[in-house]
Amino acid sequence: MSAPDVNIEKQKRRHKGPLAGIAIVVLAVGAFVIFSSQAPENDLPETAAGAADQS
């Protein structure tokens, strides 16, 4: 059963902000995932075994 007085234009205006916010969050998370997976391996801290091998 649907509501008797549905105003589609009013609903479009009311949902614009939340939908834009959701889109921004999705894009930000996607960018974070992409850029965090491209981190160079040289930035990782050295282990004790790795430091001993270099001497």
mmCIF entry with sequence, helices, sheets and N, C-alpha, C, O atoms, coordinates in Angstrom:
data_MODEL
# 
_entry.id   MODEL 
# 
_entity.id                         1 
_entity.type                       polymer 
_entity.pdbx_number_of_molecules   1 
# 
_entity_poly.entity_id                      1 
_entity_poly.type                           'polypeptide(L)' 
_entity_poly.nstd_linkage                   no 
_entity_poly.nstd_monomer                   no 
_entity_poly.pdbx_seq_one_letter_code       MSAPDVNIEKQKRRHKGPLAGIAIVVLAVGAFVIFSSQAPENDLPETAAGAADQS 
_entity_poly.pdbx_seq_one_letter_code_can   MSAPDVNIEKQKRRHKGPLAGIAIVVLAVGAFVIFSSQAPENDLPETAAGAADQS 
_entity_poly.pdbx_strand_id                 A 
# 
loop_
_entity_poly_seq.entity_id 
_entity_poly_seq.num 
_entity_poly_seq.mon_id 
_entity_poly_seq.hetero 
1 1  MET n 
1 2  SER n 
1 3  ALA n 
1 4  PRO n 
1 5  ASP n 
1 6  VAL n 
1 7  ASN n 
1 8  ILE n 
1 9  GLU n 
1 10 LYS n 
1 11 GLN n 
1 12 LYS n 
1 13 ARG n 
1 14 ARG n 
1 15 HIS n 
1 16 LYS n 
1 17 GLY n 
1 18 PRO n 
1 19 LEU n 
1 20 ALA n 
1 21 GLY n 
1 22 ILE n 
1 23 ALA n 
1 24 ILE n 
1 25 VAL n 
1 26 VAL n 
1 27 LEU n 
1 28 ALA n 
1 29 VAL n 
1 30 GLY n 
1 31 ALA n 
1 32 PHE n 
1 33 VAL n 
1 34 ILE n 
1 35 PHE n 
1 36 SER n 
1 37 SER n 
1 38 GLN n 
1 39 ALA n 
1 40 PRO n 
1 41 GLU n 
1 42 ASN n 
1 43 ASP n 
1 44 LEU n 
1 45 PRO n 
1 46 GLU n 
1 47 THR n 
1 48 ALA n 
1 49 ALA n 
1 50 GLY n 
1 51 ALA n 
1 52 ALA n 
1 53 ASP n 
1 54 GLN n 
1 55 SER n 
# 
_struct_asym.id          A 
_struct_asym.entity_id   1 
# 
loop_
_struct_conf.conf_type_id 
_struct_conf.id 
_struct_conf.pdbx_PDB_helix_id 
_struct_conf.beg_label_comp_id 
_struct_conf.beg_label_asym_id 
_struct_conf.beg_label_seq_id 
_struct_conf.pdbx_beg_PDB_ins_code 
_struct_conf.end_label_comp_id 
_struct_conf.end_label_asym_id 
_struct_conf.end_label_seq_id 
_struct_conf.pdbx_end_PDB_ins_code 
_struct_conf.beg_auth_comp_id 
_struct_conf.beg_auth_asym_id 
_struct_conf.beg_auth_seq_id 
_struct_conf.end_auth_comp_id 
_struct_conf.end_auth_asym_id 
_struct_conf.end_auth_seq_id 
_struct_conf.pdbx_PDB_helix_class 
_struct_conf.details 
_struct_conf.pdbx_PDB_helix_length 
HELX_P HELX_P1 AA1 ILE A 8  ? SER A 36 ? ILE A 8  SER A 36 1 ? 29 
HELX_P HELX_P2 AA2 GLU A 41 ? ASP A 43 ? GLU A 41 ASP A 43 5 ? 3  
HELX_P HELX_P3 AA3 ALA A 48 ? GLN A 54 ? ALA A 48 GLN A 54 1 ? 7  
# 
_struct_conf_type.id          HELX_P 
_struct_conf_type.criteria    ? 
_struct_conf_type.reference   ? 
# 
loop_
_atom_site.group_PDB 
_atom_site.id 
_atom_site.type_symbol 
_atom_site.label_atom_id 
_atom_site.label_alt_id 
_atom_site.label_comp_id 
_atom_site.label_asym_id 
_atom_site.label_entity_id 
_atom_site.label_seq_id 
_atom_site.pdbx_PDB_ins_code 
_atom_site.Cartn_x 
_atom_site.Cartn_y 
_atom_site.Cartn_z 
_atom_site.occupancy 
_atom_site.B_iso_or_equiv 
_atom_site.pdbx_formal_charge 
_atom_site.auth_seq_id 
_atom_site.auth_comp_id 
_atom_site.auth_asym_id 
_atom_site.auth_atom_id 
_atom_site.pdbx_PDB_model_num 
ATOM 1   N N  . MET A 1 1  ? 0.834  -1.168  0.000  1.00 0.00 ? 1  MET A N  1 
ATOM 2   C CA . MET A 1 1  ? 0.000  0.000   0.000  1.00 0.00 ? 1  MET A CA 1 
ATOM 3   C C  . MET A 1 1  ? 0.893  1.250   0.000  1.00 0.00 ? 1  MET A C  1 
ATOM 4   O O  . MET A 1 1  ? 1.787  1.373   0.838  1.00 0.00 ? 1  MET A O  1 
ATOM 5   N N  . SER A 1 2  ? 0.658  2.150   -0.913 1.00 0.00 ? 2  SER A N  1 
ATOM 6   C CA . SER A 1 2  ? 1.491  3.338   -1.033 1.00 0.00 ? 2  SER A CA 1 
ATOM 7   C C  . SER A 1 2  ? 0.823  4.543   -0.369 1.00 0.00 ? 2  SER A C  1 
ATOM 8   O O  . SER A 1 2  ? -0.367 4.525   -0.054 1.00 0.00 ? 2  SER A O  1 
ATOM 9   N N  . ALA A 1 3  ? 1.619  5.576   -0.170 1.00 0.00 ? 3  ALA A N  1 
ATOM 10  C CA . ALA A 1 3  ? 1.096  6.798   0.431  1.00 0.00 ? 3  ALA A CA 1 
ATOM 11  C C  . ALA A 1 3  ? 0.129  7.469   -0.542 1.00 0.00 ? 3  ALA A C  1 
ATOM 12  O O  . ALA A 1 3  ? 0.357  7.433   -1.751 1.00 0.00 ? 3  ALA A O  1 
ATOM 13  N N  . PRO A 1 4  ? -0.939 8.076   -0.044 1.00 0.00 ? 4  PRO A N  1 
ATOM 14  C CA . PRO A 1 4  ? -1.946 8.656   -0.936 1.00 0.00 ? 4  PRO A CA 1 
ATOM 15  C C  . PRO A 1 4  ? -1.483 9.918   -1.668 1.00 0.00 ? 4  PRO A C  1 
ATOM 16  O O  . PRO A 1 4  ? -1.966 10.195  -2.766 1.00 0.00 ? 4  PRO A O  1 
ATOM 17  N N  . ASP A 1 5  ? -0.562 10.686  -1.087 1.00 0.00 ? 5  ASP A N  1 
ATOM 18  C CA . ASP A 1 5  ? -0.141 11.922  -1.743 1.00 0.00 ? 5  ASP A CA 1 
ATOM 19  C C  . ASP A 1 5  ? 1.377  11.968  -1.861 1.00 0.00 ? 5  ASP A C  1 
ATOM 20  O O  . ASP A 1 5  ? 2.075  12.476  -0.984 1.00 0.00 ? 5  ASP A O  1 
ATOM 21  N N  . VAL A 1 6  ? 1.865  11.423  -2.967 1.00 0.00 ? 6  VAL A N  1 
ATOM 22  C CA . VAL A 1 6  ? 3.303  11.370  -3.203 1.00 0.00 ? 6  VAL A CA 1 
ATOM 23  C C  . VAL A 1 6  ? 3.678  12.487  -4.182 1.00 0.00 ? 6  VAL A C  1 
ATOM 24  O O  . VAL A 1 6  ? 3.152  12.560  -5.293 1.00 0.00 ? 6  VAL A O  1 
ATOM 25  N N  . ASN A 1 7  ? 4.600  13.353  -3.747 1.00 0.00 ? 7  ASN A N  1 
ATOM 26  C CA . ASN A 1 7  ? 5.072  14.436  -4.598 1.00 0.00 ? 7  ASN A CA 1 
ATOM 27  C C  . ASN A 1 7  ? 6.518  14.105  -4.983 1.00 0.00 ? 7  ASN A C  1 
ATOM 28  O O  . ASN A 1 7  ? 7.439  14.297  -4.189 1.00 0.00 ? 7  ASN A O  1 
ATOM 29  N N  . ILE A 1 8  ? 6.701  13.614  -6.187 1.00 0.00 ? 8  ILE A N  1 
ATOM 30  C CA . ILE A 1 8  ? 8.009  13.150  -6.647 1.00 0.00 ? 8  ILE A CA 1 
ATOM 31  C C  . ILE A 1 8  ? 9.033  14.286  -6.657 1.00 0.00 ? 8  ILE A C  1 
ATOM 32  O O  . ILE A 1 8  ? 10.180 14.076  -6.265 1.00 0.00 ? 8  ILE A O  1 
ATOM 33  N N  . GLU A 1 9  ? 8.645  15.472  -7.093 1.00 0.00 ? 9  GLU A N  1 
ATOM 34  C CA . GLU A 1 9  ? 9.592  16.594  -7.150 1.00 0.00 ? 9  GLU A CA 1 
ATOM 35  C C  . GLU A 1 9  ? 10.069 16.977  -5.754 1.00 0.00 ? 9  GLU A C  1 
ATOM 36  O O  . GLU A 1 9  ? 11.246 17.289  -5.573 1.00 0.00 ? 9  GLU A O  1 
ATOM 37  N N  . LYS A 1 10 ? 9.191  16.959  -4.779 1.00 0.00 ? 10 LYS A N  1 
ATOM 38  C CA . LYS A 1 10 ? 9.579  17.277  -3.406 1.00 0.00 ? 10 LYS A CA 1 
ATOM 39  C C  . LYS A 1 10 ? 10.534 16.212  -2.870 1.00 0.00 ? 10 LYS A C  1 
ATOM 40  O O  . LYS A 1 10 ? 11.483 16.542  -2.159 1.00 0.00 ? 10 LYS A O  1 
ATOM 41  N N  . GLN A 1 11 ? 10.302 14.956  -3.193 1.00 0.00 ? 11 GLN A N  1 
ATOM 42  C CA . GLN A 1 11 ? 11.179 13.874  -2.745 1.00 0.00 ? 11 GLN A CA 1 
ATOM 43  C C  . GLN A 1 11 ? 12.555 13.981  -3.396 1.00 0.00 ? 11 GLN A C  1 
ATOM 44  O O  . GLN A 1 11 ? 13.562 13.694  -2.749 1.00 0.00 ? 11 GLN A O  1 
ATOM 45  N N  . LYS A 1 12 ? 12.616 14.385  -4.656 1.00 0.00 ? 12 LYS A N  1 
ATOM 46  C CA . LYS A 1 12 ? 13.901 14.578  -5.327 1.00 0.00 ? 12 LYS A CA 1 
ATOM 47  C C  . LYS A 1 12 ? 14.718 15.637  -4.598 1.00 0.00 ? 12 LYS A C  1 
ATOM 48  O O  . LYS A 1 12 ? 15.911 15.447  -4.363 1.00 0.00 ? 12 LYS A O  1 
ATOM 49  N N  . ARG A 1 13 ? 14.086 16.748  -4.238 1.00 0.00 ? 13 ARG A N  1 
ATOM 50  C CA . ARG A 1 13 ? 14.786 17.819  -3.530 1.00 0.00 ? 13 ARG A CA 1 
ATOM 51  C C  . ARG A 1 13 ? 15.252 17.359  -2.153 1.00 0.00 ? 13 ARG A C  1 
ATOM 52  O O  . ARG A 1 13 ? 16.357 17.701  -1.733 1.00 0.00 ? 13 ARG A O  1 
ATOM 53  N N  . ARG A 1 14 ? 14.442 16.600  -1.455 1.00 0.00 ? 14 ARG A N  1 
ATOM 54  C CA . ARG A 1 14 ? 14.785 16.164  -0.100 1.00 0.00 ? 14 ARG A CA 1 
ATOM 55  C C  . ARG A 1 14 ? 15.910 15.127  -0.083 1.00 0.00 ? 14 ARG A C  1 
ATOM 56  O O  . ARG A 1 14 ? 16.639 15.030  0.904  1.00 0.00 ? 14 ARG A O  1 
ATOM 57  N N  . HIS A 1 15 ? 16.058 14.366  -1.143 1.00 0.00 ? 15 HIS A N  1 
ATOM 58  C CA . HIS A 1 15 ? 17.063 13.295  -1.160 1.00 0.00 ? 15 HIS A CA 1 
ATOM 59  C C  . HIS A 1 15 ? 18.369 13.702  -1.836 1.00 0.00 ? 15 HIS A C  1 
ATOM 60  O O  . HIS A 1 15 ? 19.326 12.928  -1.839 1.00 0.00 ? 15 HIS A O  1 
ATOM 61  N N  . LYS A 1 16 ? 18.421 14.890  -2.401 1.00 0.00 ? 16 LYS A N  1 
ATOM 62  C CA . LYS A 1 16 ? 19.632 15.328  -3.106 1.00 0.00 ? 16 LYS A CA 1 
ATOM 63  C C  . LYS A 1 16 ? 20.850 15.372  -2.189 1.00 0.00 ? 16 LYS A C  1 
ATOM 64  O O  . LYS A 1 16 ? 21.902 14.851  -2.557 1.00 0.00 ? 16 LYS A O  1 
ATOM 65  N N  . GLY A 1 17 ? 20.745 15.964  -1.033 1.00 0.00 ? 17 GLY A N  1 
ATOM 66  C CA . GLY A 1 17 ? 21.863 16.101  -0.100 1.00 0.00 ? 17 GLY A CA 1 
ATOM 67  C C  . GLY A 1 17 ? 22.393 14.765  0.390  1.00 0.00 ? 17 GLY A C  1 
ATOM 68  O O  . GLY A 1 17 ? 23.592 14.505  0.281  1.00 0.00 ? 17 GLY A O  1 
ATOM 69  N N  . PRO A 1 18 ? 21.516 13.897  0.934  1.00 0.00 ? 18 PRO A N  1 
ATOM 70  C CA . PRO A 1 18 ? 22.001 12.599  1.402  1.00 0.00 ? 18 PRO A CA 1 
ATOM 71  C C  . PRO A 1 18 ? 22.620 11.747  0.290  1.00 0.00 ? 18 PRO A C  1 
ATOM 72  O O  . PRO A 1 18 ? 23.611 11.056  0.526  1.00 0.00 ? 18 PRO A O  1 
ATOM 73  N N  . LEU A 1 19 ? 22.062 11.787  -0.892 1.00 0.00 ? 19 LEU A N  1 
ATOM 74  C CA . LEU A 1 19 ? 22.628 11.010  -1.995 1.00 0.00 ? 19 LEU A CA 1 
ATOM 75  C C  . LEU A 1 19 ? 23.995 11.556  -2.404 1.00 0.00 ? 19 LEU A C  1 
ATOM 76  O O  . LEU A 1 19 ? 24.891 10.780  -2.739 1.00 0.00 ? 19 LEU A O  1 
ATOM 77  N N  . ALA A 1 20 ? 24.168 12.866  -2.381 1.00 0.00 ? 20 ALA A N  1 
ATOM 78  C CA . ALA A 1 20 ? 25.466 13.454  -2.691 1.00 0.00 ? 20 ALA A CA 1 
ATOM 79  C C  . ALA A 1 20 ? 26.493 13.061  -1.628 1.00 0.00 ? 20 ALA A C  1 
ATOM 80  O O  . ALA A 1 20 ? 27.645 12.770  -1.949 1.00 0.00 ? 20 ALA A O  1 
ATOM 81  N N  . GLY A 1 21 ? 26.071 13.054  -0.359 1.00 0.00 ? 21 GLY A N  1 
ATOM 82  C CA . GLY A 1 21 ? 26.963 12.651  0.721  1.00 0.00 ? 21 GLY A CA 1 
ATOM 83  C C  . GLY A 1 21 ? 27.407 11.205  0.590  1.00 0.00 ? 21 GLY A C  1 
ATOM 84  O O  . GLY A 1 21 ? 28.577 10.887  0.801  1.00 0.00 ? 21 GLY A O  1 
ATOM 85  N N  . ILE A 1 22 ? 26.478 10.334  0.245  1.00 0.00 ? 22 ILE A N  1 
ATOM 86  C CA . ILE A 1 22 ? 26.805 8.914   0.058  1.00 0.00 ? 22 ILE A CA 1 
ATOM 87  C C  . ILE A 1 22 ? 27.790 8.760   -1.098 1.00 0.00 ? 22 ILE A C  1 
ATOM 88  O O  . ILE A 1 22 ? 28.737 7.980   -1.004 1.00 0.00 ? 22 ILE A O  1 
ATOM 89  N N  . ALA A 1 23 ? 27.576 9.492   -2.179 1.00 0.00 ? 23 ALA A N  1 
ATOM 90  C CA . ALA A 1 23 ? 28.480 9.412   -3.336 1.00 0.00 ? 23 ALA A CA 1 
ATOM 91  C C  . ALA A 1 23 ? 29.883 9.880   -2.969 1.00 0.00 ? 23 ALA A C  1 
ATOM 92  O O  . ALA A 1 23 ? 30.866 9.278   -3.400 1.00 0.00 ? 23 ALA A O  1 
ATOM 93  N N  . ILE A 1 24 ? 29.988 10.945  -2.180 1.00 0.00 ? 24 ILE A N  1 
ATOM 94  C CA . ILE A 1 24 ? 31.299 11.453  -1.766 1.00 0.00 ? 24 ILE A CA 1 
ATOM 95  C C  . ILE A 1 24 ? 32.028 10.425  -0.911 1.00 0.00 ? 24 ILE A C  1 
ATOM 96  O O  . ILE A 1 24 ? 33.228 10.210  -1.083 1.00 0.00 ? 24 ILE A O  1 
ATOM 97  N N  . VAL A 1 25 ? 31.305 9.788   0.013  1.00 0.00 ? 25 VAL A N  1 
ATOM 98  C CA . VAL A 1 25 ? 31.924 8.778   0.876  1.00 0.00 ? 25 VAL A CA 1 
ATOM 99  C C  . VAL A 1 25 ? 32.397 7.582   0.054  1.00 0.00 ? 25 VAL A C  1 
ATOM 100 O O  . VAL A 1 25 ? 33.493 7.071   0.283  1.00 0.00 ? 25 VAL A O  1 
ATOM 101 N N  . VAL A 1 26 ? 31.591 7.136   -0.889 1.00 0.00 ? 26 VAL A N  1 
ATOM 102 C CA . VAL A 1 26 ? 31.973 5.995   -1.732 1.00 0.00 ? 26 VAL A CA 1 
ATOM 103 C C  . VAL A 1 26 ? 33.220 6.332   -2.546 1.00 0.00 ? 26 VAL A C  1 
ATOM 104 O O  . VAL A 1 26 ? 34.120 5.499   -2.661 1.00 0.00 ? 26 VAL A O  1 
ATOM 105 N N  . LEU A 1 27 ? 33.288 7.525   -3.108 1.00 0.00 ? 27 LEU A N  1 
ATOM 106 C CA . LEU A 1 27 ? 34.461 7.929   -3.881 1.00 0.00 ? 27 LEU A CA 1 
ATOM 107 C C  . LEU A 1 27 ? 35.699 8.053   -3.000 1.00 0.00 ? 27 LEU A C  1 
ATOM 108 O O  . LEU A 1 27 ? 36.794 7.670   -3.413 1.00 0.00 ? 27 LEU A O  1 
ATOM 109 N N  . ALA A 1 28 ? 35.537 8.584   -1.792 1.00 0.00 ? 28 ALA A N  1 
ATOM 110 C CA . ALA A 1 28 ? 36.675 8.732   -0.887 1.00 0.00 ? 28 ALA A CA 1 
ATOM 111 C C  . ALA A 1 28 ? 37.225 7.367   -0.471 1.00 0.00 ? 28 ALA A C  1 
ATOM 112 O O  . ALA A 1 28 ? 38.440 7.177   -0.426 1.00 0.00 ? 28 ALA A O  1 
ATOM 113 N N  . VAL A 1 29 ? 36.347 6.427   -0.171 1.00 0.00 ? 29 VAL A N  1 
ATOM 114 C CA . VAL A 1 29 ? 36.791 5.083   0.212  1.00 0.00 ? 29 VAL A CA 1 
ATOM 115 C C  . VAL A 1 29 ? 37.466 4.399   -0.974 1.00 0.00 ? 29 VAL A C  1 
ATOM 116 O O  . VAL A 1 29 ? 38.482 3.728   -0.799 1.00 0.00 ? 29 VAL A O  1 
ATOM 117 N N  . GLY A 1 30 ? 36.924 4.558   -2.159 1.00 0.00 ? 30 GLY A N  1 
ATOM 118 C CA . GLY A 1 30 ? 37.531 3.979   -3.351 1.00 0.00 ? 30 GLY A CA 1 
ATOM 119 C C  . GLY A 1 30 ? 38.920 4.540   -3.597 1.00 0.00 ? 30 GLY A C  1 
ATOM 120 O O  . GLY A 1 30 ? 39.841 3.789   -3.920 1.00 0.00 ? 30 GLY A O  1 
ATOM 121 N N  . ALA A 1 31 ? 39.087 5.857   -3.447 1.00 0.00 ? 31 ALA A N  1 
ATOM 122 C CA . ALA A 1 31 ? 40.403 6.468   -3.629 1.00 0.00 ? 31 ALA A CA 1 
ATOM 123 C C  . ALA A 1 31 ? 41.376 5.971   -2.565 1.00 0.00 ? 31 ALA A C  1 
ATOM 124 O O  . ALA A 1 31 ? 42.544 5.724   -2.863 1.00 0.00 ? 31 ALA A O  1 
ATOM 125 N N  . PHE A 1 32 ? 40.909 5.822   -1.332 1.00 0.00 ? 32 PHE A N  1 
ATOM 126 C CA . PHE A 1 32 ? 41.771 5.327   -0.256 1.00 0.00 ? 32 PHE A CA 1 
ATOM 127 C C  . PHE A 1 32 ? 42.249 3.914   -0.555 1.00 0.00 ? 32 PHE A C  1 
ATOM 128 O O  . PHE A 1 32 ? 43.425 3.599   -0.370 1.00 0.00 ? 32 PHE A O  1 
ATOM 129 N N  . VAL A 1 33 ? 41.344 3.067   -1.016 1.00 0.00 ? 33 VAL A N  1 
ATOM 130 C CA . VAL A 1 33 ? 41.712 1.674   -1.324 1.00 0.00 ? 33 VAL A CA 1 
ATOM 131 C C  . VAL A 1 33 ? 42.721 1.632   -2.462 1.00 0.00 ? 33 VAL A C  1 
ATOM 132 O O  . VAL A 1 33 ? 43.693 0.880   -2.400 1.00 0.00 ? 33 VAL A O  1 
ATOM 133 N N  . ILE A 1 34 ? 42.504 2.417   -3.484 1.00 0.00 ? 34 ILE A N  1 
ATOM 134 C CA . ILE A 1 34 ? 43.412 2.419   -4.637 1.00 0.00 ? 34 ILE A CA 1 
ATOM 135 C C  . ILE A 1 34 ? 44.792 2.917   -4.246 1.00 0.00 ? 34 ILE A C  1 
ATOM 136 O O  . ILE A 1 34 ? 45.796 2.300   -4.600 1.00 0.00 ? 34 ILE A O  1 
ATOM 137 N N  . PHE A 1 35 ? 44.855 4.035   -3.514 1.00 0.00 ? 35 PHE A N  1 
ATOM 138 C CA . PHE A 1 35 ? 46.150 4.622   -3.173 1.00 0.00 ? 35 PHE A CA 1 
ATOM 139 C C  . PHE A 1 35 ? 46.875 3.852   -2.076 1.00 0.00 ? 35 PHE A C  1 
ATOM 140 O O  . PHE A 1 35 ? 48.105 3.844   -2.041 1.00 0.00 ? 35 PHE A O  1 
ATOM 141 N N  . SER A 1 36 ? 46.142 3.213   -1.193 1.00 0.00 ? 36 SER A N  1 
ATOM 142 C CA . SER A 1 36 ? 46.814 2.440   -0.143 1.00 0.00 ? 36 SER A CA 1 
ATOM 143 C C  . SER A 1 36 ? 47.372 1.129   -0.690 1.00 0.00 ? 36 SER A C  1 
ATOM 144 O O  . SER A 1 36 ? 48.328 0.590   -0.133 1.00 0.00 ? 36 SER A O  1 
ATOM 145 N N  . SER A 1 37 ? 46.797 0.611   -1.760 1.00 0.00 ? 37 SER A N  1 
ATOM 146 C CA . SER A 1 37 ? 47.322 -0.629  -2.339 1.00 0.00 ? 37 SER A CA 1 
ATOM 147 C C  . SER A 1 37 ? 48.555 -0.364  -3.197 1.00 0.00 ? 37 SER A C  1 
ATOM 148 O O  . SER A 1 37 ? 49.252 -1.308  -3.569 1.00 0.00 ? 37 SER A O  1 
ATOM 149 N N  . GLN A 1 38 ? 48.842 0.893   -3.520 1.00 0.00 ? 38 GLN A N  1 
ATOM 150 C CA . GLN A 1 38 ? 49.995 1.247   -4.341 1.00 0.00 ? 38 GLN A CA 1 
ATOM 151 C C  . GLN A 1 38 ? 51.168 1.739   -3.510 1.00 0.00 ? 38 GLN A C  1 
ATOM 152 O O  . GLN A 1 38 ? 52.091 2.345   -4.055 1.00 0.00 ? 38 GLN A O  1 
ATOM 153 N N  . ALA A 1 39 ? 51.158 1.493   -2.200 1.00 0.00 ? 39 ALA A N  1 
ATOM 154 C CA . ALA A 1 39 ? 52.253 1.935   -1.338 1.00 0.00 ? 39 ALA A CA 1 
ATOM 155 C C  . ALA A 1 39 ? 53.525 1.174   -1.697 1.00 0.00 ? 39 ALA A C  1 
ATOM 156 O O  . ALA A 1 39 ? 53.484 -0.041  -1.892 1.00 0.00 ? 39 ALA A O  1 
ATOM 157 N N  . PRO A 1 40 ? 54.640 1.866   -1.787 1.00 0.00 ? 40 PRO A N  1 
ATOM 158 C CA . PRO A 1 40 ? 55.893 1.173   -2.108 1.00 0.00 ? 40 PRO A CA 1 
ATOM 159 C C  . PRO A 1 40 ? 56.331 0.263   -0.964 1.00 0.00 ? 40 PRO A C  1 
ATOM 160 O O  . PRO A 1 40 ? 56.083 0.553   0.206  1.00 0.00 ? 40 PRO A O  1 
ATOM 161 N N  . GLU A 1 41 ? 56.970 -0.812  -1.311 1.00 0.00 ? 41 GLU A N  1 
ATOM 162 C CA . GLU A 1 41 ? 57.389 -1.787  -0.306 1.00 0.00 ? 41 GLU A CA 1 
ATOM 163 C C  . GLU A 1 41 ? 58.564 -1.287  0.521  1.00 0.00 ? 41 GLU A C  1 
ATOM 164 O O  . GLU A 1 41 ? 58.817 -1.827  1.598  1.00 0.00 ? 41 GLU A O  1 
ATOM 165 N N  . ASN A 1 42 ? 59.296 -0.271  0.053  1.00 0.00 ? 42 ASN A N  1 
ATOM 166 C CA . ASN A 1 42 ? 60.445 0.248   0.782  1.00 0.00 ? 42 ASN A CA 1 
ATOM 167 C C  . ASN A 1 42 ? 60.039 0.996   2.045  1.00 0.00 ? 42 ASN A C  1 
ATOM 168 O O  . ASN A 1 42 ? 60.879 1.234   2.912  1.00 0.00 ? 42 ASN A O  1 
ATOM 169 N N  . ASP A 1 43 ? 58.781 1.368   2.164  1.00 0.00 ? 43 ASP A N  1 
ATOM 170 C CA . ASP A 1 43 ? 58.317 2.107   3.332  1.00 0.00 ? 43 ASP A CA 1 
ATOM 171 C C  . ASP A 1 43 ? 58.068 1.200   4.528  1.00 0.00 ? 43 ASP A C  1 
ATOM 172 O O  . ASP A 1 43 ? 57.812 1.695   5.626  1.00 0.00 ? 43 ASP A O  1 
ATOM 173 N N  . LEU A 1 44 ? 58.135 -0.102  4.347  1.00 0.00 ? 44 LEU A N  1 
ATOM 174 C CA . LEU A 1 44 ? 57.882 -1.016  5.445  1.00 0.00 ? 44 LEU A CA 1 
ATOM 175 C C  . LEU A 1 44 ? 59.069 -1.016  6.399  1.00 0.00 ? 44 LEU A C  1 
ATOM 176 O O  . LEU A 1 44 ? 60.210 -0.914  5.947  1.00 0.00 ? 44 LEU A O  1 
ATOM 177 N N  . PRO A 1 45 ? 58.836 -1.128  7.698  1.00 0.00 ? 45 PRO A N  1 
ATOM 178 C CA . PRO A 1 45 ? 59.959 -1.153  8.648  1.00 0.00 ? 45 PRO A CA 1 
ATOM 179 C C  . PRO A 1 45 ? 60.786 -2.421  8.495  1.00 0.00 ? 45 PRO A C  1 
ATOM 180 O O  . PRO A 1 45 ? 60.259 -3.479  8.152  1.00 0.00 ? 45 PRO A O  1 
ATOM 181 N N  . GLU A 1 46 ? 62.075 -2.306  8.748  1.00 0.00 ? 46 GLU A N  1 
ATOM 182 C CA . GLU A 1 46 ? 62.967 -3.451  8.623  1.00 0.00 ? 46 GLU A CA 1 
ATOM 183 C C  . GLU A 1 46 ? 62.798 -4.379  9.816  1.00 0.00 ? 46 GLU A C  1 
ATOM 184 O O  . GLU A 1 46 ? 62.571 -3.926  10.937 1.00 0.00 ? 46 GLU A O  1 
ATOM 185 N N  . THR A 1 47 ? 62.909 -5.660  9.574  1.00 0.00 ? 47 THR A N  1 
ATOM 186 C CA . THR A 1 47 ? 62.876 -6.622  10.664 1.00 0.00 ? 47 THR A CA 1 
ATOM 187 C C  . THR A 1 47 ? 64.284 -6.844  11.181 1.00 0.00 ? 47 THR A C  1 
ATOM 188 O O  . THR A 1 47 ? 65.249 -6.430  10.540 1.00 0.00 ? 47 THR A O  1 
ATOM 189 N N  . ALA A 1 48 ? 64.414 -7.479  12.305 1.00 0.00 ? 48 ALA A N  1 
ATOM 190 C CA . ALA A 1 48 ? 65.729 -7.750  12.888 1.00 0.00 ? 48 ALA A CA 1 
ATOM 191 C C  . ALA A 1 48 ? 66.547 -8.639  11.959 1.00 0.00 ? 48 ALA A C  1 
ATOM 192 O O  . ALA A 1 48 ? 67.758 -8.456  11.833 1.00 0.00 ? 48 ALA A O  1 
ATOM 193 N N  . ALA A 1 49 ? 65.892 -9.602  11.307 1.00 0.00 ? 49 ALA A N  1 
ATOM 194 C CA . ALA A 1 49 ? 66.603 -10.506 10.400 1.00 0.00 ? 49 ALA A CA 1 
ATOM 195 C C  . ALA A 1 49 ? 67.076 -9.741  9.163  1.00 0.00 ? 49 ALA A C  1 
ATOM 196 O O  . ALA A 1 49 ? 68.173 -9.993  8.666  1.00 0.00 ? 49 ALA A O  1 
ATOM 197 N N  . GLY A 1 50 ? 66.271 -8.821  8.669  1.00 0.00 ? 50 GLY A N  1 
ATOM 198 C CA . GLY A 1 50 ? 66.651 -8.041  7.498  1.00 0.00 ? 50 GLY A CA 1 
ATOM 199 C C  . GLY A 1 50 ? 67.792 -7.107  7.789  1.00 0.00 ? 50 GLY A C  1 
ATOM 200 O O  . GLY A 1 50 ? 68.650 -6.898  6.931  1.00 0.00 ? 50 GLY A O  1 
ATOM 201 N N  . ALA A 1 51 ? 67.828 -6.537  8.979  1.00 0.00 ? 51 ALA A N  1 
ATOM 202 C CA . ALA A 1 51 ? 68.902 -5.636  9.363  1.00 0.00 ? 51 ALA A CA 1 
ATOM 203 C C  . ALA A 1 51 ? 70.225 -6.416  9.534  1.00 0.00 ? 51 ALA A C  1 
ATOM 204 O O  . ALA A 1 51 ? 71.295 -5.897  9.216  1.00 0.00 ? 51 ALA A O  1 
ATOM 205 N N  . ALA A 1 52 ? 70.145 -7.646  10.031 1.00 0.00 ? 52 ALA A N  1 
ATOM 206 C CA . ALA A 1 52 ? 71.344 -8.457  10.230 1.00 0.00 ? 52 ALA A CA 1 
ATOM 207 C C  . ALA A 1 52 ? 71.937 -8.905  8.887  1.00 0.00 ? 52 ALA A C  1 
ATOM 208 O O  . ALA A 1 52 ? 73.155 -9.038  8.766  1.00 0.00 ? 52 ALA A O  1 
ATOM 209 N N  . ASP A 1 53 ? 71.089 -9.138  7.881  1.00 0.00 ? 53 ASP A N  1 
ATOM 210 C CA . ASP A 1 53 ? 71.571 -9.577  6.574  1.00 0.00 ? 53 ASP A CA 1 
ATOM 211 C C  . ASP A 1 53 ? 72.315 -8.470  5.849  1.00 0.00 ? 53 ASP A C  1 
ATOM 212 O O  . ASP A 1 53 ? 73.182 -8.756  5.023  1.00 0.00 ? 53 ASP A O  1 
ATOM 213 N N  . GLN A 1 54 ? 72.003 -7.229  6.132  1.00 0.00 ? 54 GLN A N  1 
ATOM 214 C CA . GLN A 1 54 ? 72.632 -6.114  5.409  1.00 0.00 ? 54 GLN A CA 1 
ATOM 215 C C  . GLN A 1 54 ? 74.007 -5.765  5.956  1.00 0.00 ? 54 GLN A C  1 
ATOM 216 O O  . GLN A 1 54 ? 74.748 -5.055  5.276  1.00 0.00 ? 54 GLN A O  1 
ATOM 217 N N  . SER A 1 55 ? 74.390 -6.216  7.138  1.00 0.00 ? 55 SER A N  1 
ATOM 218 C CA . SER A 1 55 ? 75.677 -5.849  7.717  1.00 0.00 ? 55 SER A CA 1 
ATOM 219 C C  . SER A 1 55 ? 76.831 -6.586  7.128  1.00 0.00 ? 55 SER A C  1 
ATOM 220 O O  . SER A 1 55 ? 77.974 -6.368  7.530  1.00 0.00 ? 55 SER A O  1 
# 
